[in-house]
Amino acid sequence: MIVFLEKVREKTIFSFFEPIVTEPLELMYIQAILMQEKITSYIVDDKFKLDKPKGAIPDLVILTGYNVAENLIISKAKAYKNKYPTVKIMVSGVHAQLNREVFRTEGIDYVYFSQSLETFRTFIKTAIDLEIDYEKEDNKDINNKDINNKDINNKDINNKYINNKDINNKDINNKEFKSNYFRKGVDIYDKLTDSWQLGQDDVLIKSENIFPDRLVFNDIKSQTRYIDKTQVALVKSSHGCPYSCSFCYCRLLNNGIYLKPDYKRLISEIKEIDSSYIWVIDDSFFIAREDALDFIVNAKNEYLNKSLIIYLRADFIVENEDLMSELKSWGIDEVIVGFESEDESMLSEYNKGQTANIYQKAVNILKKEAIELTALFIVDPAYEIKDFLRLYKYIKKLDLDLYTISIMTPLKGTLDYELRKHELIETDPRKFDFLHLVLKSKLPKWLFYTLFYLCHLRLIKSKRIRKMIRGNYEK
């Protein structure tokens, strides 16, 4: 069995500058499972010129990508089907997890929406392997009519009949097989009935002890970066987010159930990674003071000597000022903090759960401890000239060296998207990159964009941005 694992990347405005370049971590996790099951797989990623091996014909192709790549994923699936008529196509990833219905379309056979890698292992060991073998046998004798002589005894939630195929004489009435194959964490297309079987929710209740295979990362790490930091490896240690920000997509993953990091396990993983920086992509690395203390204890025990980029909330920084020096000494090199807005009413609307009056103190604490900061802001389509001016002055007042500004964008799969769907002026997934207006602006569009980009002017003076540009030029 041969599996292609492809990261589908849609070009955006950022593609020109490429301030952030990261490895396809989700595919590295999947590849780890496939390697354990002795299944041959190849990661395909145009970003790193990782191409399909010549002469290899895949039995299964797994496509993953961000929300902006939605249409490109679907077109890629069709292209694979045209090139390899018997190949099975699976779509997975965080966008598919909350938007399964989008990918239940022509050219796609499976939509995997579980966060569990063990569920994927079960699926790959039973359903896919067996079905691919079955269809290969079927293709050897297209006149074989017996495949349709099975009882149709199952219905999906739309009351379309599903043919329970006797795959390789597997007993489909076996409860364990039926549960694994038909019901857990994956939607399956049945071409005989032209219908989809909708899988049951598969919620993680504890983290799985699975590490990604980093062989590909070791080959491409010199190309990875976060702004001016190079050789940056991604690490994921938690699932979901316990906060309730209205715009947040990640808090809805895993059915809204948050699983905190196991810091001992995390540090063991980090120590084995050969890279200059580790970017922990959990939505918030520490939720409570006890989390930071747990991290410090384990970092000491393991003599952690790595530079970490993490996400933190401003209120955590302010409330735990006394810990920041020690966190710095045990590897916290940079924090990414969602400030969102200096406007209290906007923070309330976002259900942020903190006030802007702590932001200056958070910035001061980080500067004192020489912890670098990337501050994240959001501008609303309802902004007027005065709002942009206020934001620009606020950024100047905070004396931020590095910050990003996003345009408020309701993401498909969130309640915010459903509530504002009727207001959308764009439906093209490529426009949902936080750099385009997808909701009508109060200002004329040209003026909104002009002010939006003018708010980025301070970045010209950023030492880190200049370092990044010099690095690009030297290449």
Buried (B, 14 or more C-beta within 10 A) or exposed (E): BBBBBBBBBBEBEEEEEEBEBBBBBBBBBBBBBBEEEEBEBBBBBEBBEBEBEEEEEBBBBBBBBBBBBBBBBBEBBBEBBEEBEEBBBBBBBBBBBBBBEBBBBEBBBBBBBBBBBBBBBBBBBBBBBBBBBBBEEBEEEEEEEEBEEEEEEBEBEEEBBBBBBBBEEBEBEEEEBBEBBBBBBBBBBBEEBEBBBBBEEBBBEEBBEBBBBBEBBBEBBEBBBBBBBBBBBBBBBBBBBBBEBBBBBBBBBBEEEBBBBBBBBBBBBBEEBEBBBBBBBBBBBBBEEEBBBBBBEBBEEBEBEBBBBBBBBBBBBBBBBEBBEBBBEBBBBBBBBBBBBBBEEBBEBBEBEBEBEBBBEBBBBBEEBEBBBBBBBBBBBEBBEEBBBBBBEBBEEBEBBBBBBBBBBBBBBBEBBEEBEEEBEBEEBBBBBBBBBBBEBEBEEEBBBEBBEEBBEBBEEBEBBEEBBEEEEEE
